[in-house]
């Protein structure tokens, strides 16, 4: 049956908030998803992950203060209990999402959609014709070229394990591998991270990454760099990962190997060519208004669009831009200046604005303030042993161009620097703020 809508949205994650806003403005709206409604962040990514990280922080905090007023004997993660807690918070999300949309009259469809015309999507026996189409389908684990890659456990599967295996390998050296590795290690697992590069987490400041790798190893995790995975086999109820490290063959045995080697837009089976929608490996190619460059009726945002970082705040910002452009005509462009991101390890690593390399490549004359701060009071008082910062200040204007932090609550403090970068504040502006003391935020003035 053919149905006509003002807007058809493919995907129900963060960017799909556009569906709600357009419906409230009087548009007829349909949403489609082949997975439970709610999207990656709420169901399979940042929300459940942060629940696990919160428990991990509590365990590590007790361990770090053992002998300093805290009796931490036997403190560990109780995996089955943690999974029950996580599910109690995450599992109601699809039902709540569907009920919220049903209440305002958004039509909902479950299944895989594909284009059969420039503005028509086929879904089983239904044909959904949209005056506008929004592709917000999120991302999926990147396909990997080696034999046995299908044996890898996905991040979604890891977040739903009823029992944590004793030995884990994480393939790839990005966010997913490091965050999950830090959780698993605190739960007692033997953990190995395999990364093909000379340094993992290449989107972050290299000096602080080196400190995080050092701390990761001190906590008992193996971080094997310059290791290219060549294959994966099943063996004795577990897995064997075959790798090439600095020209030598290596074998790594574990009970489970987890895919942490990147994600790609989940748009391969949409038959975009049928709709004349151009794409590249990063997603749908869009103009400055997040509109397809080849089909003006189609828009894209979040991980499905070939612009900006693949992170939740970007998808949220895209939803605001898309809503205005759809309802009022193209006039607003995204602004990712001062974008803050964090790796939720324990301790966390965080970044905003320009890296030192990017600032110099741009020709900016910068003053770089950098220090390893494990001796600072706010690090020592919680028993942490590794922390540091790097802040970039433009010499001519005094503006904060970038900030990079490692240590307790770096994931929160980075937001203050992100405000400074986005609003073009000078370092003196941050120094003049009257911070509560002694807090992690009050240390900012010593970083400038």
C-alpha positions as CSV (number, residue, x, y, z in Angstrom):
1,X,0.0,0.0,0.0
2,X,1.3,3.5,-0.9
3,X,1.3,6.1,1.9
4,X,2.1,9.8,1.5
5,X,4.0,11.8,4.1
6,X,5.6,15.2,4.4
7,X,8.6,13.6,6.0
8,X,9.9,10.0,6.1
9,X,12.8,9.4,8.6
10,X,15.0,6.4,8.3
11,X,16.5,5.7,11.7
12,X,15.3,6.3,15.3
13,X,18.4,7.6,17.0
14,X,19.4,11.1,18.2
15,X,18.9,12.8,14.8
16,X,15.4,11.4,14.5
17,X,14.3,14.1,17.0
18,X,13.5,15.9,13.7
19,X,10.5,13.7,13.4
20,X,9.0,15.0,16.6
21,X,9.6,18.6,15.8
22,X,8.2,18.4,12.3
23,X,5.1,16.5,13.5
24,X,4.5,19.2,16.2
25,X,4.7,21.7,13.4
26,X,1.8,19.9,11.7
27,X,3.6,17.8,9.2
28,X,2.7,14.2,8.5
29,X,5.7,12.1,9.5
30,X,6.8,8.4,9.3
31,X,9.8,6.8,11.0
32,X,11.4,3.5,10.0
33,X,13.9,1.3,11.8
34,X,14.9,-2.4,11.5
35,X,16.1,-2.4,15.1
36,X,14.3,-1.5,18.3
37,X,13.4,2.1,18.4
38,X,15.9,4.4,20.2
39,X,19.0,4.3,18.1
40,X,22.6,3.4,18.8
41,X,23.4,5.9,21.6
42,X,20.4,5.0,23.8
43,X,20.4,1.3,23.2
44,X,23.8,0.1,21.9
45,X,26.3,2.8,22.6
46,X,27.0,5.7,24.9
47,X,24.1,5.3,27.4
48,X,24.6,1.6,28.3
49,X,28.4,2.1,28.1
50,X,28.3,5.0,30.5
51,X,26.3,2.9,33.0
52,X,29.1,0.3,32.9
53,X,31.8,3.0,33.2
54,X,30.0,4.6,36.2
55,X,30.3,1.3,38.1
56,X,33.9,1.0,36.9
57,X,34.8,4.4,38.3
58,X,33.3,3.5,41.7
59,X,35.4,0.3,41.8
60,X,38.6,2.0,40.8
61,X,38.0,4.9,43.2
62,X,37.9,2.5,46.1
63,X,41.0,0.7,44.9
64,X,43.0,3.9,44.4
65,X,42.2,5.0,48.0
66,X,42.9,1.6,49.5
67,X,45.2,2.2,52.5
68,X,44.2,5.9,52.5
69,X,41.0,5.6,54.5
70,X,39.2,3.1,52.3
71,X,39.1,-0.6,52.9
72,X,38.8,-1.9,49.3
73,X,39.4,-5.7,49.8
74,X,37.3,-7.6,47.4
75,X,35.9,-4.6,45.6
76,X,35.1,-5.6,42.0
77,X,32.4,-5.4,39.3
78,X,29.7,-8.0,39.8
79,X,28.9,-8.5,36.1
80,X,25.5,-10.1,36.3
81,X,24.2,-7.5,38.7
82,X,25.7,-4.7,36.6
83,X,23.9,-6.1,33.5
84,X,20.6,-6.2,35.4
85,X,21.1,-2.6,36.4
86,X,22.0,-1.6,32.8
87,X,19.0,-3.4,31.4
88,X,16.6,-1.8,33.9
89,X,17.6,1.6,32.5
90,X,18.0,0.8,28.8
91,X,15.4,-1.8,28.0
92,X,12.3,0.4,28.5
93,X,13.6,2.9,25.9
94,X,12.0,1.3,22.7
95,X,8.6,1.2,24.3
96,X,8.8,4.7,25.6
97,X,10.0,6.0,22.2
98,X,7.1,4.3,20.4
99,X,4.6,5.5,22.9
100,X,5.9,9.1,22.7
101,X,5.6,9.1,18.9
102,X,2.2,7.4,18.9
103,X,0.9,10.0,21.2
104,X,1.6,12.9,18.7
105,X,0.7,10.9,15.6
106,X,4.0,9.9,14.1
107,X,3.5,6.8,12.0
108,X,6.0,4.0,12.9
109,X,7.3,1.2,10.7
110,X,9.6,-1.7,11.6
111,X,11.9,-3.3,9.0
112,X,14.6,-2.7,6.4
113,X,13.7,0.0,3.9
114,X,15.1,0.6,0.4
115,X,14.6,3.3,-2.2
116,X,12.4,2.3,-5.2
117,X,12.2,5.9,-6.4
118,X,13.6,9.3,-5.8
119,X,11.4,9.9,-2.8
120,X,9.8,6.4,-2.3
121,X,10.9,3.8,0.2
122,X,9.8,0.2,0.1
123,X,9.2,-1.6,3.3
124,X,7.6,-5.0,2.8
125,X,4.2,-4.4,1.1
126,X,4.3,-0.7,2.0
127,X,5.5,2.1,-0.2
128,X,6.2,5.3,1.8
129,X,6.4,8.4,-0.4
130,X,7.9,11.4,1.3
131,X,7.9,15.1,0.2
132,X,11.2,15.0,2.1
133,X,13.3,12.1,3.2
134,X,15.8,12.2,6.1
135,X,18.4,9.5,6.3
136,X,19.5,9.2,10.0
137,X,20.3,5.5,10.0
138,X,23.3,5.6,12.3
139,X,26.4,3.4,12.0
140,X,27.4,-0.2,12.2
141,X,30.7,-2.0,12.8
142,X,33.1,-1.6,9.9
143,X,33.6,-4.7,7.7
144,X,37.1,-6.1,8.3
145,X,39.2,-7.7,5.5
146,X,40.7,-10.7,7.3
147,X,39.5,-14.3,7.4
148,X,37.3,-15.1,10.4
149,X,36.2,-11.5,11.0
150,X,32.6,-12.7,11.4
151,X,33.7,-14.4,14.6
152,X,34.2,-11.1,16.3
153,X,31.8,-10.1,19.0
154,X,30.2,-6.7,18.2
155,X,30.0,-3.8,20.7
156,X,26.3,-4.4,21.0
157,X,26.8,-8.0,21.9
158,X,29.4,-7.1,24.4
159,X,27.0,-4.7,26.1
160,X,24.6,-7.6,26.6
161,X,26.9,-10.4,27.8
162,X,25.3,-12.3,30.7
163,X,28.7,-13.6,31.6
164,X,32.0,-11.8,31.1
165,X,34.7,-14.2,29.6
166,X,37.9,-14.5,31.5
167,X,40.2,-13.6,28.5
168,X,39.3,-10.8,26.1
169,X,40.9,-9.4,23.0
170,X,39.8,-6.0,21.6
171,X,40.7,-5.6,17.9
172,X,41.4,-1.9,17.1
173,X,42.7,0.9,19.2
174,X,39.8,3.4,19.3
175,X,37.1,4.5,21.7
176,X,35.3,1.2,21.9
177,X,38.3,-1.0,22.6
178,X,39.8,1.3,25.3
179,X,36.5,2.0,27.1
180,X,35.3,-1.6,27.1
181,X,38.8,-2.9,28.0
182,X,38.9,-0.6,31.1
183,X,35.5,-1.9,32.2
184,X,36.4,-5.6,31.6
185,X,39.7,-5.3,33.4
186,X,38.1,-4.0,36.6
187,X,35.7,-7.0,36.4
188,X,38.7,-9.3,36.6
189,X,39.1,-10.2,32.9
190,X,42.5,-10.6,31.3
191,X,42.5,-8.0,28.5
192,X,44.5,-7.4,25.4
193,X,44.1,-4.5,22.9
194,X,45.5,-5.0,19.4
195,X,46.1,-1.9,17.3
196,X,47.8,-1.8,13.9
197,X,49.2,1.7,14.5
198,X,52.2,3.0,16.4
199,X,49.8,4.9,18.7
200,X,46.1,4.3,19.4
201,X,43.4,6.9,19.8
202,X,44.8,8.9,16.9
203,X,42.1,11.6,17.2
204,X,43.5,12.7,20.6
205,X,46.7,14.5,21.7
206,X,49.6,12.0,21.3
207,X,51.4,13.0,24.5
208,X,48.3,12.4,26.6
209,X,47.6,9.2,24.7
210,X,51.0,8.0,25.7
211,X,50.2,8.7,29.3
212,X,46.9,6.8,29.0
213,X,48.6,3.8,27.4
214,X,51.1,3.8,30.3
215,X,48.3,3.9,32.8
216,X,46.4,1.2,30.9
217,X,49.4,-1.1,31.1
218,X,49.9,-0.4,34.8
219,X,46.4,-1.6,35.4
220,X,47.3,-4.9,33.9
221,X,46.0,-4.6,30.4
222,X,48.2,-5.5,27.4
223,X,48.3,-2.9,24.6
224,X,50.0,-4.4,21.6
225,X,50.8,-1.8,19.0
226,X,52.0,-2.1,15.4
227,X,50.0,-5.3,15.2
228,X,47.9,-6.0,12.1
229,X,45.3,-8.7,12.6
230,X,45.5,-11.2,9.7
231,X,42.9,-13.7,10.8
232,X,40.8,-15.2,13.5
233,X,40.0,-18.9,14.2
234,X,37.9,-20.8,16.7
235,X,39.9,-22.9,19.1
236,X,38.8,-25.0,22.1
237,X,35.7,-23.0,22.8
238,X,37.6,-19.7,22.4
239,X,39.4,-17.8,19.6
240,X,42.9,-17.4,18.2
241,X,43.8,-14.1,16.7
242,X,46.7,-14.2,14.2
243,X,48.6,-11.0,13.8
244,X,51.7,-9.5,12.2
245,X,53.7,-7.3,14.7
246,X,56.8,-5.5,13.4
247,X,57.2,-8.1,10.7
248,X,56.9,-11.1,13.0
249,X,53.9,-13.4,13.3
250,X,52.1,-13.4,16.6
251,X,49.3,-15.5,18.1
252,X,46.9,-14.3,20.7
253,X,44.5,-16.7,22.5
254,X,41.3,-15.6,24.3
255,X,37.8,-16.7,25.1
256,X,36.4,-13.8,23.0
257,X,37.5,-11.2,20.5
258,X,35.6,-7.9,20.3
259,X,35.3,-5.7,17.3
260,X,36.6,-2.2,18.2
261,X,38.1,-1.3,14.8
262,X,35.7,1.5,13.7
263,X,32.2,2.0,12.5
264,X,30.7,3.0,9.1
265,X,27.3,4.4,8.1
266,X,24.5,1.8,8.1
267,X,23.2,2.8,4.7
268,X,24.6,0.1,2.3
269,X,21.2,-1.6,1.7
270,X,19.1,1.5,1.2
271,X,19.7,1.4,-2.6
272,X,20.7,5.0,-2.6
273,X,21.6,4.8,-6.3
274,X,17.9,4.3,-7.2
275,X,17.1,7.6,-5.6
276,X,20.1,9.3,-7.1
277,X,21.7,10.0,-3.7
278,X,25.4,10.3,-3.9
279,X,27.5,8.9,-1.1
280,X,31.1,8.1,-0.2
281,X,32.6,5.8,2.5
282,X,31.8,8.4,5.2
283,X,28.1,8.6,4.3
284,X,25.6,10.6,2.3
285,X,27.3,13.5,0.6
286,X,25.5,16.7,1.8
287,X,25.8,20.4,1.2
288,X,26.1,23.1,3.9
289,X,22.4,22.6,4.8
290,X,22.7,18.8,5.3
291,X,20.9,18.3,2.0
292,X,21.9,15.7,-0.5
293,X,24.0,17.2,-3.2
294,X,22.3,15.1,-5.8
295,X,18.7,14.7,-4.7
296,X,17.2,17.9,-3.1
297,X,14.4,16.0,-1.5
298,X,16.8,14.0,0.7
299,X,18.6,15.2,3.8
300,X,21.0,13.3,6.1
301,X,22.4,13.8,9.5
302,X,24.3,12.2,12.3
303,X,26.5,9.2,11.4
304,X,24.8,8.8,8.1
305,X,26.1,12.1,6.7
306,X,29.5,12.5,5.3
307,X,30.5,15.5,7.4
308,X,31.7,16.0,10.9
309,X,32.6,13.5,13.6
310,X,30.7,10.3,14.3
311,X,29.6,11.2,17.8
312,X,26.3,11.9,19.6
313,X,26.7,15.7,20.1
314,X,27.1,16.1,16.4
315,X,23.9,14.1,15.7
316,X,22.1,16.3,18.2
317,X,23.3,19.5,16.6
318,X,22.4,18.1,13.2
319,X,18.8,17.6,14.4
320,X,18.5,21.3,15.3
321,X,19.9,22.3,11.9
322,X,17.8,19.9,9.9
323,X,14.6,20.9,11.7
324,X,15.0,24.6,10.9
325,X,16.0,23.8,7.3
326,X,13.1,21.5,6.7
327,X,10.4,23.7,8.3
328,X,11.7,27.1,7.3
329,X,13.7,26.5,4.1
330,X,17.5,26.1,3.9
331,X,19.2,28.8,5.9
332,X,21.1,27.2,8.8
333,X,24.5,25.5,8.5
334,X,26.0,23.3,11.2
335,X,28.8,24.7,13.4
336,X,31.0,22.1,15.1
337,X,33.4,24.6,16.5
338,X,34.4,23.7,20.1
339,X,33.2,20.2,19.8
340,X,34.1,18.3,23.0
341,X,34.8,14.5,23.0
342,X,36.0,12.1,25.5
343,X,37.2,8.5,25.8
344,X,35.5,7.2,28.9
345,X,38.4,5.2,30.2
346,X,39.3,5.4,33.9
347,X,40.8,8.0,34.1
348,X,39.1,9.6,31.0
349,X,40.9,11.4,28.1
350,X,39.2,14.4,26.6
351,X,39.6,17.0,23.8
352,X,38.1,20.1,22.3
353,X,39.1,22.5,19.5
354,X,42.4,22.3,17.6
355,X,45.1,19.8,18.2
356,X,48.7,21.1,18.4
357,X,49.5,19.6,14.9
358,X,46.3,21.1,13.4
359,X,47.0,24.5,14.8
360,X,50.5,24.6,13.4
361,X,49.3,23.2,10.1
362,X,46.8,26.1,9.9
363,X,49.6,28.5,10.5
364,X,48.4,29.7,13.8
365,X,51.0,31.1,16.2
366,X,50.2,29.4,19.5
367,X,51.4,29.3,23.0
368,X,51.3,25.7,24.2
369,X,50.9,25.1,27.9
370,X,51.5,21.4,28.7
371,X,52.2,19.5,31.9
372,X,52.0,16.1,33.4
373,X,50.0,16.7,36.6
374,X,50.1,13.5,38.7
375,X,51.6,15.5,41.5
376,X,48.7,18.0,41.7
377,X,46.4,18.0,44.7
378,X,43.2,17.0,42.8
379,X,44.9,14.0,41.3
380,X,46.6,12.8,44.5
381,X,43.6,13.2,46.8
382,X,41.7,10.5,44.9
383,X,44.7,8.2,44.5
384,X,45.1,8.5,40.8
385,X,48.7,8.3,39.4
386,X,48.3,9.7,35.9
387,X,47.0,13.1,34.7
388,X,48.0,15.9,32.4
389,X,46.9,18.6,30.1
390,X,47.8,20.6,27.0
391,X,46.1,23.9,26.2
392,X,46.6,26.0,23.0
393,X,46.3,29.8,23.2
394,X,46.6,32.0,20.1
395,X,49.4,34.4,20.7
396,X,47.9,37.4,18.9
397,X,44.4,37.3,20.3
398,X,44.8,35.3,23.5
399,X,41.9,33.1,22.5
400,X,41.7,29.5,23.6
401,X,42.1,27.4,20.4
402,X,42.1,23.9,21.9
403,X,42.4,21.9,25.1
404,X,43.4,18.3,25.8
405,X,43.0,16.7,29.2
406,X,43.7,13.4,30.9
407,X,42.8,12.6,34.5
408,X,39.9,12.5,37.0
409,X,36.8,14.2,35.6
410,X,38.5,15.3,32.4
411,X,35.3,14.4,30.6
412,X,33.5,17.1,32.6
413,X,36.2,19.8,32.8
414,X,36.6,19.7,29.0
415,X,33.2,21.2,28.6
416,X,34.4,24.5,30.1
417,X,37.1,24.7,27.5
418,X,34.6,23.7,24.8
419,X,32.5,26.8,25.8
420,X,35.7,29.0,25.5
421,X,36.6,27.6,22.1
422,X,33.1,27.9,20.7
423,X,32.5,31.4,22.0
424,X,36.0,32.7,21.1
425,X,36.9,33.4,24.8
426,X,40.4,34.5,25.7
427,X,42.5,32.7,28.3
428,X,42.2,35.7,30.6
429,X,38.4,35.3,30.6
430,X,38.8,31.8,32.0
431,X,41.4,32.9,34.5
432,X,39.1,35.6,35.8
433,X,36.2,33.2,36.6
434,X,35.6,32.5,40.3
435,X,35.6,28.7,40.6
436,X,34.5,26.7,43.6
437,X,37.6,25.5,45.3
438,X,39.1,23.0,45.5
439,X,37.5,21.4,42.4
440,X,38.8,20.1,39.1
441,X,37.4,23.1,37.4
442,X,39.4,25.4,39.6
443,X,42.6,23.9,38.2
444,X,41.8,25.5,34.8
445,X,43.4,28.8,35.7
446,X,46.7,26.9,36.2
447,X,46.5,25.4,32.7
448,X,46.4,28.8,31.0
